[in-house]
Amino acid sequence: MLFPTSLVGSYPQPDWLIDRGRLAGRFPPRVRAAELWRVAPDLLAAAQDDAALLAIRAQEDAGLDILTDGEVRRESYSNAFATALDGVDIDNPGTALDRSGHPNPVPRVTGPIRRRHPVNVADVRFLRAHTDRTIKVTVPGPFTMAEQAQNDYYPSKEAAAFGYAEAVNAEVADLFAAGADVVQLDEPYLQARPDAARQYGVKVLNAALDGITGTTAVHLCFGYAAIIHERPSGYSFLPELAASTADQISIETAQSGLDCAVLADLTDKTIILGVLDLNDHAVETADVVAGRVRKALPYVPAERIVLAPDCGMKYLPVQSAFGKLSSMTRAARMLRAELTG
């Protein structure tokens, strides 16, 4: 199929599940933030299953080809996995600067990082049991997790990142074994910390994917639009990913007005093309979305483009998110008709 459509990862969580006002009023949590949930602890897992099923059905109704569980069980894209590892003290957190430059409580690395058990395997099995469409699951990438931690054990941040890569590698293998069709590593800090990324970012990413045979993706963005409002017009780290072993590269173009010529450097990669502006709650028309896709076509063959939002949709009103996804699937149908007659 030309122009398959997908979420990047998250879909808005219901107001009855999580306190969306408190969620939006803070930076994404790096340590656990149990105070965000509206449901009692003994009922939370069942409530999260219900919310995941709603997110799955919403994606199907919007016409998406590649589904996630909406990441509705997560307080942020990274903290559920990052706080489930051995070697990390979450009860006595450290501090690190967010990509916006603000200090944030973060996991403190106090020993060898190890994955003690699968973290998202049950979520994949739930998703696989409730849809027959292609499914994707996301995992925070090792470079980003190292940037979102205080390292009090390893001799360098690079060494810590390779520790995280071992844990991610074990998780990715188990996710494919559980039925995932695509596993995406979220690595926004490759863009936010380009100097360190050029030194070892691709090496760490490849270590996390070593020996993995399923379809893999890596997502780079400029941050959630609800939190980071100003967008540069280009990526500080992107062509370097041509040397990665990831099959797909997920980027944003709608909010930044990205010059898609840079995508010509990623000749062997499928591009998950962000074409929904998440800084504006208004629903774009299918014509507008299709126009954003056409800007990439001189540089990426149509058969190597997947349509997606710029970033996760976690902070959008649910009506806006559903409308935007529906416009995107209509745009995909328009583009298929143009190219195939």
DOKE-278320 format. One record per residue: residue number from 1; residue in one letter; z negated, y negated, x negated of N, C-alpha, C in turn. Coordinates in steps of 0.1 Angstrom, whole numbers. Example, Ala and Ser with C-alpha at 12.3 -4.5 7.8 and 13.67 -1.06 7.14 Angstrom:
REC, 1, a, -78, 57, -132, -78, 45, -123, -78, 33, -132
REC, 2, s, -71, 22, -128, -71, 11, -137, -79, 0, -129
REM end
This chain:
REC, 1, m, 0, 12, -8, 0, 0, 0, 0, -13, -9
REC, 2, l, 9, -22, -5, 8, -35, -12, -3, -43, -7
REC, 3, f, -9, -51, -15, -20, -61, -12, -31, -55, -4
REC, 4, p, -37, -44, -9, -49, -39, -2, -60, -50, -2
REC, 5, t, -69, -49, 8, -79, -59, 9, -93, -54, 7
REC, 6, s, -102, -62, 2, -115, -57, -1, -126, -68, -2
REC, 7, l, -138, -65, 0, -149, -74, -4, -150, -74, -19
REC, 8, v, -156, -84, -24, -161, -83, -38, -173, -74, -39
REC, 9, g, -182, -76, -30, -194, -68, -29, -202, -70, -17
REC, 10, s, -208, -82, -16, -218, -85, -5, -212, -90, 8
REC, 11, y, -218, -87, 19, -215, -93, 32, -228, -99, 37
REC, 12, p, -228, -109, 45, -240, -116, 50, -250, -106, 56
REC, 13, q, -263, -106, 52, -273, -98, 58, -278, -104, 71
REC, 14, p, -281, -96, 81, -286, -102, 94, -299, -110, 92
REC, 15, d, -300, -120, 101, -312, -128, 101, -325, -120, 104
REC, 16, w, -323, -109, 112, -335, -101, 116, -339, -92, 104
REC, 17, l, -331, -91, 94, -334, -82, 83, -340, -90, 71
REC, 18, i, -334, -102, 68, -339, -109, 56, -340, -124, 60
REC, 19, d, -349, -131, 54, -351, -145, 57, -341, -153, 50
REC, 20, r, -330, -156, 57, -318, -162, 50, -321, -176, 46
REC, 21, g, -330, -183, 52, -334, -196, 48, -341, -196, 35
REC, 22, r, -350, -187, 33, -357, -186, 20, -348, -181, 9
REC, 23, l, -339, -172, 13, -329, -167, 4, -320, -178, -2
REC, 24, a, -316, -187, 7, -307, -198, 3, -314, -209, -4
REC, 25, g, -327, -210, -3, -335, -220, -8, -340, -218, -22
REC, 26, r, -335, -207, -29, -340, -204, -42, -328, -198, -50
REC, 27, f, -330, -197, -63, -320, -190, -71, -320, -175, -69
REC, 28, p, -309, -168, -71, -309, -154, -69, -320, -147, -77
REC, 29, p, -328, -139, -70, -340, -133, -78, -335, -123, -88
REC, 30, r, -342, -124, -100, -340, -114, -110, -350, -103, -110
REC, 31, v, -362, -107, -106, -373, -97, -104, -374, -94, -89
REC, 32, r, -382, -85, -84, -383, -82, -70, -388, -93, -62
REC, 33, a, -383, -94, -50, -386, -105, -41, -389, -100, -27
REC, 34, a, -399, -91, -26, -402, -84, -13, -405, -94, -2
REC, 35, e, -409, -106, -5, -413, -116, 5, -401, -120, 13
REC, 36, l, -389, -117, 9, -377, -121, 16, -374, -113, 29
REC, 37, w, -379, -101, 29, -376, -92, 40, -385, -95, 52
REC, 38, r, -378, -94, 64, -385, -97, 76, -391, -85, 83
REC, 39, v, -387, -73, 78, -391, -60, 84, -403, -54, 76
REC, 40, a, -412, -48, 83, -423, -42, 77, -419, -31, 67
REC, 41, p, -426, -29, 56, -422, -20, 46, -419, -6, 51
REC, 42, d, -427, -1, 60, -425, 13, 65, -413, 14, 74
REC, 43, l, -407, 3, 78, -395, 4, 86, -383, -2, 79
REC, 44, l, -385, -6, 67, -374, -14, 60, -362, -5, 57
REC, 45, a, -364, 7, 52, -353, 15, 48, -344, 18, 61
REC, 46, a, -350, 21, 72, -342, 24, 84, -335, 11, 89
REC, 47, a, -342, 0, 88, -335, -13, 91, -323, -16, 82
REC, 48, q, -325, -13, 69, -314, -15, 60, -302, -6, 63
REC, 49, d, -305, 6, 67, -294, 15, 71, -286, 9, 83
REC, 50, d, -294, 4, 93, -288, -2, 105, -279, -14, 101
REC, 51, a, -284, -22, 92, -276, -34, 87, -264, -29, 79
REC, 52, a, -265, -19, 71, -254, -14, 64, -243, -9, 73
REC, 53, l, -247, -2, 84, -237, 3, 94, -230, -9, 101
REC, 54, l, -237, -19, 104, -231, -31, 110, -221, -37, 100
REC, 55, a, -225, -38, 87, -215, -44, 77, -203, -35, 76
REC, 56, i, -205, -22, 76, -193, -13, 75, -184, -15, 87
REC, 57, r, -189, -15, 99, -181, -17, 111, -174, -31, 111
REC, 58, a, -181, -41, 106, -175, -54, 106, -163, -54, 96
REC, 59, q, -164, -48, 85, -153, -47, 76, -141, -40, 82
REC, 60, e, -144, -29, 89, -134, -21, 95, -127, -29, 106
REC, 61, d, -135, -36, 114, -129, -45, 125, -121, -56, 119
REC, 62, a, -125, -61, 107, -117, -72, 101, -104, -67, 95
REC, 63, g, -103, -54, 93, -91, -48, 88, -91, -45, 73
REC, 64, l, -103, -45, 67, -103, -43, 52, -99, -28, 49
REC, 65, d, -93, -27, 37, -88, -14, 33, -99, -7, 24
REC, 66, i, -106, -15, 16, -116, -10, 7, -130, -16, 11
REC, 67, l, -139, -7, 14, -152, -11, 20, -163, -10, 10
REC, 68, t, -173, -18, 11, -186, -16, 5, -197, -15, 16
REC, 69, d, -209, -13, 12, -220, -12, 23, -225, -26, 25
REC, 70, g, -219, -37, 20, -223, -50, 22, -234, -55, 13
REC, 71, e, -239, -45, 4, -251, -48, -4, -263, -53, 4
REC, 72, v, -264, -48, 16, -274, -54, 25, -288, -49, 21
REC, 73, r, -289, -39, 13, -303, -34, 9, -308, -42, -4
REC, 74, r, -300, -51, -8, -304, -58, -21, -309, -72, -19
REC, 75, e, -318, -76, -26, -323, -90, -26, -313, -99, -34
REC, 76, s, -307, -93, -44, -296, -100, -52, -287, -89, -57
REC, 77, y, -276, -94, -63, -266, -84, -68, -271, -76, -79
REC, 78, s, -282, -81, -87, -286, -75, -99, -300, -69, -99
REC, 79, n, -309, -75, -91, -323, -71, -94, -327, -57, -89
REC, 80, a, -320, -52, -79, -324, -38, -75, -322, -28, -86
REC, 81, f, -311, -29, -93, -309, -20, -104, -317, -24, -117
REC, 82, a, -317, -37, -120, -324, -41, -132, -339, -38, -132
REC, 83, t, -345, -38, -120, -359, -36, -120, -363, -21, -117
REC, 84, a, -353, -12, -117, -355, 2, -115, -355, 10, -128
REC, 85, l, -355, 3, -140, -353, 10, -152, -366, 11, -160
REC, 86, d, -367, 21, -168, -378, 22, -178, -375, 13, -189
REC, 87, g, -386, 8, -195, -385, -1, -206, -386, -15, -202
REC, 88, v, -387, -18, -189, -387, -31, -183, -400, -34, -176
REC, 89, d, -407, -44, -180, -420, -48, -173, -416, -58, -162
REC, 90, i, -418, -54, -150, -415, -63, -138, -427, -69, -133
REC, 91, d, -439, -64, -137, -452, -69, -132, -456, -81, -140
REC, 92, n, -451, -82, -152, -454, -94, -161, -441, -99, -166
REC, 93, p, -434, -107, -157, -420, -111, -160, -420, -121, -171
REC, 94, g, -408, -122, -177, -405, -132, -187, -398, -143, -180
REC, 95, t, -391, -151, -189, -384, -163, -184, -370, -164, -191
REC, 96, a, -360, -167, -184, -347, -170, -190, -340, -181, -182
REC, 97, l, -331, -188, -189, -323, -198, -182, -312, -192, -173
REC, 98, d, -312, -197, -161, -301, -193, -152, -288, -199, -157
REC, 99, r, -277, -195, -151, -264, -201, -155, -263, -216, -151
REC, 100, s, -272, -220, -142, -273, -235, -139, -282, -242, -148
REC, 101, g, -288, -235, -158, -297, -242, -167, -311, -242, -164
REC, 102, h, -315, -237, -152, -329, -237, -148, -336, -224, -152
REC, 103, p, -349, -225, -156, -357, -213, -159, -359, -205, -147
REC, 104, n, -359, -192, -149, -361, -182, -138, -369, -171, -142
REC, 105, p, -378, -166, -134, -385, -153, -138, -376, -142, -139
REC, 106, v, -377, -134, -149, -367, -123, -152, -375, -111, -157
REC, 107, p, -369, -99, -156, -375, -87, -162, -377, -89, -177
REC, 108, r, -388, -84, -182, -392, -85, -196, -390, -71, -203
REC, 109, v, -382, -70, -212, -379, -58, -219, -390, -55, -229
REC, 110, t, -397, -44, -227, -408, -41, -236, -407, -27, -243
REC, 111, g, -396, -20, -240, -394, -7, -246, -379, -3, -245
REC, 112, p, -376, 10, -249, -362, 14, -247, -358, 14, -233
REC, 113, i, -346, 9, -230, -342, 8, -216, -336, 22, -213
REC, 114, r, -341, 28, -202, -336, 41, -197, -335, 41, -182
REC, 115, r, -325, 47, -177, -324, 49, -162, -333, 61, -159
REC, 116, r, -343, 59, -151, -352, 71, -148, -347, 79, -136
REC, 117, h, -338, 73, -128, -333, 81, -116, -320, 73, -111
REC, 118, p, -311, 80, -104, -300, 72, -98, -306, 62, -88
REC, 119, v, -299, 50, -88, -304, 39, -81, -296, 37, -68
REC, 120, n, -283, 38, -68, -275, 35, -56, -267, 47, -51
REC, 121, v, -270, 59, -56, -263, 71, -51, -265, 73, -36
REC, 122, a, -277, 72, -31, -279, 74, -17, -271, 64, -8
REC, 123, d, -270, 51, -14, -262, 41, -6, -247, 46, -6
REC, 124, v, -242, 51, -17, -228, 56, -17, -226, 67, -7
REC, 125, r, -236, 76, -6, -235, 88, 3, -235, 83, 17
REC, 126, f, -243, 73, 20, -244, 67, 34, -231, 61, 37
REC, 127, l, -225, 53, 28, -212, 47, 31, -201, 57, 33
REC, 128, r, -201, 67, 24, -191, 77, 25, -191, 85, 38
REC, 129, a, -204, 87, 43, -205, 94, 56, -201, 86, 68
REC, 130, h, -200, 73, 66, -197, 64, 78, -184, 57, 78
REC, 131, t, -175, 61, 69, -161, 55, 69, -152, 65, 62
REC, 132, d, -140, 66, 67, -130, 74, 60, -121, 65, 51
REC, 133, r, -124, 52, 50, -116, 44, 41, -120, 44, 27
REC, 134, t, -112, 38, 18, -116, 38, 4, -129, 30, 3
REC, 135, i, -138, 35, -6, -151, 28, -7, -154, 24, -22
REC, 136, k, -161, 13, -23, -165, 7, -36, -179, 4, -36
REC, 137, v, -185, 6, -48, -199, 2, -50, -200, -7, -62
REC, 138, t, -210, -16, -63, -211, -25, -74, -224, -22, -81
REC, 139, v, -224, -24, -94, -235, -23, -103, -236, -35, -112
REC, 140, p, -247, -41, -115, -247, -52, -124, -243, -47, -138
REC, 141, g, -236, -55, -145, -231, -51, -158, -241, -53, -169
REC, 142, p, -240, -46, -180, -250, -46, -191, -251, -60, -198
REC, 143, f, -240, -67, -200, -240, -80, -206, -248, -89, -198
REC, 144, t, -245, -90, -185, -252, -99, -176, -267, -95, -175
REC, 145, m, -271, -83, -174, -285, -79, -173, -292, -83, -186
REC, 146, a, -286, -82, -197, -293, -86, -210, -295, -101, -210
REC, 147, e, -286, -109, -204, -287, -123, -203, -298, -127, -193
REC, 148, q, -300, -118, -183, -310, -121, -173, -323, -114, -176
REC, 149, a, -326, -112, -188, -339, -106, -192, -345, -113, -204
REC, 150, q, -358, -112, -205, -365, -116, -218, -367, -104, -227
REC, 151, n, -360, -104, -238, -360, -93, -247, -372, -94, -257
REC, 152, d, -382, -86, -255, -394, -85, -264, -394, -72, -271
REC, 153, y, -383, -65, -272, -384, -51, -278, -372, -50, -288
REC, 154, y, -360, -52, -284, -348, -49, -292, -347, -60, -303
REC, 155, p, -341, -56, -314, -339, -66, -325, -330, -78, -322
REC, 156, s, -321, -76, -312, -312, -87, -308, -309, -85, -293
REC, 157, k, -303, -95, -287, -298, -94, -274, -287, -85, -273
REC, 158, e, -279, -84, -283, -268, -75, -283, -273, -60, -282
REC, 159, a, -283, -57, -290, -289, -44, -289, -294, -41, -276
REC, 160, a, -301, -51, -269, -306, -49, -256, -294, -46, -246
REC, 161, a, -283, -53, -248, -272, -51, -239, -266, -37, -240
REC, 162, f, -266, -31, -252, -262, -17, -254, -272, -8, -248
REC, 163, g, -285, -11, -248, -294, -3, -241, -291, -3, -226
REC, 164, y, -288, -15, -220, -284, -15, -206, -272, -7, -204
REC, 165, a, -262, -8, -213, -250, -1, -211, -252, 14, -209
REC, 166, e, -261, 20, -217, -264, 35, -215, -269, 37, -201
REC, 167, a, -277, 29, -195, -282, 31, -182, -271, 29, -172
REC, 168, v, -263, 19, -174, -252, 17, -164, -242, 29, -165
REC, 169, n, -239, 34, -177, -230, 45, -178, -234, 57, -170
REC, 170, a, -247, 60, -171, -253, 72, -163, -252, 69, -148
REC, 171, e, -254, 57, -144, -253, 54, -130, -239, 55, -125
REC, 172, v, -229, 49, -132, -215, 49, -128, -211, 64, -126
REC, 173, a, -214, 72, -136, -210, 86, -135, -215, 93, -122
REC, 174, d, -228, 90, -119, -234, 96, -107, -228, 90, -94
REC, 175, l, -224, 77, -94, -218, 71, -82, -204, 77, -79
REC, 176, f, -196, 80, -89, -184, 87, -87, -186, 101, -82
REC, 177, a, -196, 108, -88, -199, 121, -83, -204, 121, -68
REC, 178, a, -210, 110, -64, -215, 109, -50, -204, 106, -40
REC, 179, g, -192, 102, -45, -181, 99, -36, -175, 86, -37
REC, 180, a, -179, 77, -46, -173, 64, -47, -159, 65, -52
REC, 181, d, -150, 57, -46, -136, 56, -51, -134, 46, -62
REC, 182, v, -142, 35, -61, -141, 24, -71, -156, 20, -74
REC, 183, v, -158, 18, -87, -171, 13, -91, -169, 0, -99
REC, 184, q, -175, -11, -94, -173, -24, -100, -186, -28, -107
REC, 185, l, -184, -33, -120, -195, -39, -127, -194, -54, -126
REC, 186, d, -205, -60, -121, -206, -74, -119, -210, -81, -132
REC, 187, e, -202, -89, -138, -204, -95, -151, -202, -110, -151
REC, 188, p, -208, -117, -142, -206, -132, -142, -210, -139, -155
REC, 189, y, -219, -133, -163, -224, -140, -175, -214, -139, -186
REC, 190, l, -204, -130, -185, -193, -131, -195, -186, -145, -195
REC, 191, q, -185, -150, -183, -180, -164, -181, -190, -175, -185
REC, 192, a, -203, -172, -181, -213, -182, -183, -218, -183, -198
REC, 193, r, -216, -172, -205, -221, -172, -219, -209, -168, -228
REC, 194, p, -198, -176, -229, -186, -171, -236, -187, -168, -251
REC, 195, d, -196, -175, -258, -197, -173, -272, -202, -159, -275
REC, 196, a, -213, -156, -268, -219, -142, -270, -209, -132, -265
REC, 197, a, -202, -135, -254, -193, -125, -248, -182, -122, -258
REC, 198, r, -177, -132, -265, -166, -129, -275, -171, -121, -286
REC, 199, q, -184, -121, -289, -189, -113, -300, -191, -99, -297
REC, 200, y, -196, -96, -284, -198, -82, -281, -197, -78, -266
REC, 201, g, -192, -88, -258, -191, -85, -244, -182, -73, -240
REC, 202, v, -170, -73, -246, -161, -62, -243, -166, -49, -248
REC, 203, k, -172, -49, -260, -177, -37, -266, -188, -31, -257
REC, 204, v, -197, -39, -252, -208, -35, -243, -202, -30, -230
REC, 205, l, -192, -37, -224, -186, -32, -212, -179, -19, -214
REC, 206, n, -172, -17, -225, -166, -4, -228, -176, 7, -230
REC, 207, a, -187, 4, -236, -198, 14, -237, -203, 18, -224
REC, 208, a, -204, 9, -214, -209, 13, -201, -199, 21, -193
REC, 209, l, -186, 21, -197, -176, 28, -190, -171, 40, -199
REC, 210, d, -177, 43, -210, -173, 54, -219, -173, 67, -211
REC, 211, g, -162, 74, -212, -161, 87, -206, -160, 87, -191
REC, 212, i, -159, 76, -184, -157, 75, -170, -143, 76, -166
REC, 213, t, -140, 84, -156, -126, 87, -153, -122, 81, -139
REC, 214, g, -131, 76, -131, -127, 70, -118, -122, 56, -120
REC, 215, t, -118, 50, -109, -113, 37, -109, -124, 27, -111
REC, 216, t, -123, 18, -121, -134, 9, -124, -129, -5, -124
REC, 217, a, -138, -14, -121, -135, -29, -120, -146, -36, -127
REC, 218, v, -143, -49, -131, -153, -58, -136, -150, -71, -129
REC, 219, h, -161, -77, -124, -160, -90, -117, -166, -101, -125
REC, 220, l, -158, -112, -126, -162, -124, -132, -161, -135, -122
REC, 221, c, -171, -144, -122, -170, -155, -112, -178, -167, -118
REC, 222, f, -178, -178, -111, -185, -190, -116, -198, -192, -109
REC, 223, g, -203, -182, -102, -215, -183, -95, -213, -184, -80
REC, 224, y, -224, -181, -72, -223, -183, -57, -220, -197, -54
REC, 225, a, -211, -200, -45, -208, -213, -41, -219, -221, -34
REC, 226, a, -228, -213, -28, -240, -220, -22, -250, -225, -32
REC, 227, i, -248, -221, -45, -258, -225, -55, -251, -233, -66
REC, 228, i, -239, -229, -70, -231, -236, -80, -220, -242, -73
REC, 229, h, -220, -255, -72, -210, -262, -64, -198, -267, -72
REC, 230, e, -200, -270, -84, -189, -275, -92, -182, -263, -99
REC, 231, r, -169, -263, -99, -161, -252, -105, -152, -258, -116
REC, 232, p, -152, -251, -128, -142, -255, -138, -129, -250, -133
REC, 233, s, -118, -255, -139, -105, -251, -134, -100, -239, -141
REC, 234, g, -107, -234, -151, -103, -222, -158, -115, -214, -163
REC, 235, y, -112, -201, -167, -123, -193, -172, -124, -195, -187
REC, 236, s, -137, -195, -191, -140, -196, -206, -138, -182, -212
REC, 237, f, -138, -172, -204, -137, -158, -210, -129, -150, -199
REC, 238, l, -117, -146, -202, -109, -138, -193, -98, -130, -200
REC, 239, p, -89, -137, -208, -79, -129, -215, -85, -118, -224
REC, 240, e, -97, -120, -229, -103, -109, -237, -105, -96, -230
REC, 241, l, -105, -96, -217, -107, -84, -209, -95, -75, -209
REC, 242, a, -84, -79, -215, -73, -70, -217, -77, -59, -226
REC, 243, a, -87, -61, -235, -92, -50, -244, -102, -41, -237
REC, 244, s, -106, -44, -225, -116, -36, -218, -109, -23, -213
REC, 245, t, -117, -13, -210, -112, -1, -204, -113, -1, -189
REC, 246, a, -118, -12, -183, -118, -13, -168, -104, -14, -163
REC, 247, d, -102, -7, -152, -88, -7, -146, -85, -20, -138
REC, 248, q, -95, -26, -133, -93, -38, -124, -102, -49, -129
REC, 249, i, -96, -62, -127, -104, -74, -131, -105, -82, -118
REC, 250, s, -117, -86, -114, -119, -93, -102, -123, -108, -106
REC, 251, i, -114, -117, -101, -116, -131, -105, -115, -140, -92
REC, 252, e, -119, -153, -93, -118, -162, -82, -107, -172, -85
REC, 253, t, -100, -176, -75, -90, -187, -77, -90, -198, -66
REC, 254, a, -96, -194, -54, -96, -204, -43, -104, -216, -46
REC, 255, q, -116, -215, -50, -125, -226, -51, -122, -234, -64
REC, 256, s, -117, -227, -74, -115, -234, -87, -100, -239, -88
REC, 257, g, -92, -235, -79, -77, -238, -81, -72, -233, -94
REC, 258, l, -76, -221, -97, -72, -215, -110, -57, -215, -113
REC, 259, d, -53, -219, -125, -40, -217, -129, -37, -202, -132
REC, 260, c, -30, -196, -123, -28, -181, -124, -20, -177, -136
REC, 261, a, -15, -186, -143, -7, -182, -155, -15, -174, -165
REC, 262, v, -29, -176, -165, -37, -169, -174, -37, -154, -171
REC, 263, l, -33, -150, -159, -33, -136, -155, -22, -128, -162
REC, 264, a, -12, -135, -168, -2, -129, -175, -7, -122, -187
REC, 265, d, -19, -125, -192, -25, -119, -204, -31, -105, -201
REC, 266, l, -32, -102, -188, -39, -90, -183, -28, -80, -178
REC, 267, t, -18, -77, -186, -6, -71, -182, -9, -56, -176
REC, 268, d, -19, -50, -181, -22, -36, -177, -32, -34, -167
REC, 269, k, -37, -46, -161, -48, -45, -152, -44, -48, -138
REC, 270, t, -50, -41, -128, -49, -46, -114, -58, -58, -113
REC, 271, i, -54, -68, -106, -61, -80, -104, -67, -80, -90
REC, 272, i, -80, -81, -89, -87, -83, -76, -87, -98, -74
REC, 273, l, -79, -104, -66, -76, -118, -66, -84, -125, -55
REC, 274, g, -94, -133, -60, -102, -141, -51, -94, -152, -44
REC, 275, v, -93, -151, -31, -84, -160, -23, -91, -166, -11
REC, 276, l, -104, -165, -10, -112, -171, 1, -122, -181, -5
REC, 277, d, -122, -193, -1, -131, -203, -6, -144, -202, 1
REC, 278, l, -154, -198, -6, -167, -196, 0, -176, -209, -1
REC, 279, n, -171, -220, -6, -178, -232, -6, -176, -240, 7
REC, 280, d, -167, -235, 15, -163, -241, 28, -165, -230, 39
REC, 281, h, -173, -233, 49, -176, -223, 59, -164, -222, 69
REC, 282, a, -155, -232, 69, -144, -232, 78, -135, -220, 74
REC, 283, v, -129, -214, 84, -121, -202, 82, -107, -206, 79
REC, 284, e, -102, -202, 68, -88, -206, 64, -78, -198, 73
REC, 285, t, -66, -204, 75, -56, -197, 82, -50, -186, 72
REC, 286, a, -43, -177, 79, -36, -167, 71, -26, -173, 62
REC, 287, d, -19, -184, 66, -9, -191, 58, -15, -196, 45
REC, 288, v, -27, -202, 47, -34, -208, 35, -37, -197, 25
REC, 289, v, -42, -186, 30, -46, -175, 21, -34, -169, 14
REC, 290, a, -23, -167, 22, -11, -162, 16, -5, -171, 5
REC, 291, g, -7, -184, 8, -2, -193, -2, -10, -192, -16
REC, 292, r, -22, -189, -15, -30, -187, -27, -26, -174, -34
REC, 293, v, -22, -164, -27, -17, -152, -33, -4, -154, -40
REC, 294, r, 5, -162, -33, 18, -165, -39, 17, -171, -53
REC, 295, k, 7, -179, -55, 5, -186, -68, 4, -176, -80
REC, 296, a, -1, -164, -76, -3, -153, -87, 9, -145, -89
REC, 297, l, 18, -144, -79, 30, -135, -80, 39, -137, -92
REC, 298, p, 41, -149, -97, 49, -151, -109, 43, -144, -121
REC, 299, y, 30, -141, -121, 24, -136, -133, 18, -122, -131
REC, 300, v, 17, -117, -119, 12, -104, -116, 21, -97, -106
REC, 301, p, 26, -85, -109, 34, -78, -99, 26, -75, -86
REC, 302, a, 32, -76, -75, 26, -74, -62, 18, -61, -61
REC, 303, e, 23, -51, -67, 17, -38, -66, 4, -37, -75
REC, 304, r, 1, -48, -82, -12, -48, -90, -21, -59, -85
REC, 305, i, -20, -62, -72, -29, -73, -67, -37, -67, -55
REC, 306, v, -50, -69, -55, -59, -66, -44, -64, -79, -39
REC, 307, l, -65, -82, -26, -70, -94, -21, -85, -93, -18
REC, 308, a, -92, -104, -21, -107, -104, -19, -112, -118, -18
REC, 309, p, -124, -120, -14, -131, -133, -15, -133, -137, -29
REC, 310, d, -135, -149, -32, -138, -154, -46, -150, -147, -52
REC, 311, c, -160, -145, -44, -173, -139, -49, -179, -132, -37
REC, 312, g, -192, -128, -39, -199, -122, -27, -201, -132, -16
REC, 313, m, -201, -126, -4, -202, -135, 8, -216, -136, 14
REC, 314, k, -226, -132, 5, -240, -131, 9, -246, -143, 16
REC, 315, y, -242, -155, 12, -248, -168, 17, -240, -174, 28
REC, 316, l, -229, -168, 33, -221, -174, 44, -227, -170, 57
REC, 317, p, -225, -179, 67, -228, -174, 81, -219, -162, 84
REC, 318, v, -225, -153, 92, -217, -140, 94, -204, -143, 102
REC, 319, q, -204, -153, 111, -192, -156, 118, -181, -161, 109
REC, 320, s, -185, -169, 99, -175, -174, 89, -170, -163, 80
REC, 321, a, -179, -155, 76, -175, -144, 67, -165, -134, 74
REC, 322, f, -168, -131, 87, -159, -122, 94, -145, -129, 97
REC, 323, g, -145, -141, 100, -133, -149, 103, -124, -150, 90
REC, 324, k, -131, -152, 79, -123, -153, 66, -117, -140, 62
REC, 325, l, -125, -129, 64, -119, -116, 61, -108, -113, 70
REC, 326, s, -109, -116, 83, -98, -113, 92, -85, -121, 88
REC, 327, s, -87, -134, 84, -75, -142, 80, -69, -135, 67
REC, 328, m, -78, -130, 58, -72, -124, 46, -64, -112, 49
REC, 329, t, -69, -103, 59, -61, -91, 62, -48, -95, 69
REC, 330, r, -48, -106, 77, -35, -111, 83, -26, -116, 72
REC, 331, a, -31, -123, 63, -23, -128, 51, -17, -116, 44
REC, 332, a, -24, -105, 42, -19, -93, 35, -7, -87, 43
REC, 333, r, -9, -87, 56, 2, -81, 64, 15, -90, 64
REC, 334, m, 12, -104, 64, 24, -113, 62, 31, -111, 49
REC, 335, l, 23, -109, 38, 29, -108, 25, 37, -95, 24
REC, 336, r, 31, -84, 30, 38, -71, 29, 51, -72, 36
REC, 337, a, 51, -79, 48, 64, -80, 55, 74, -88, 47
REC, 338, e, 70, -99, 40, 79, -107, 32, 86, -99, 22
REC, 339, l, 78, -90, 15, 83, -83, 4, 90, -70, 7
REC, 340, t, 87, -64, 19, 93, -51, 23, 103, -53, 34
REC, 341, g, 103, -64, 41, 112, -66, 52, 107, -59, 65
REM end
